[in-house]
């Protein structure tokens, strides 16, 4: 199983709700996404600095499925709409060990 983690910080003047709404449009078109979790940061970060605004976690059966998703036309359209709304973004992809 391949885990794809996308985290972002919303750019000044933009809404995290808008970012989450856009990301949610990616949920249905891809039946090969095995797991989907999307959430906004909540709570006071305390001494941890400035937290990211949210995270999207997806699992894919294979690297090929992740690649198929990454280059899909609709996915790329959503990414193009998201980029101006984000101050920062980070992606981590890794093999998830089955427990």
Buried (B, 14 or more C-beta within 10 A) or exposed (E): EBBBBBBBBBBEEBEBEEBBEBBEEBEEEBEEBBEBEBEEBEEEEEEEEEBBBBBBBBBBEEEEBBEBBBEBEEBEEBBEEBEEBBEEBEEEBEEBEEE
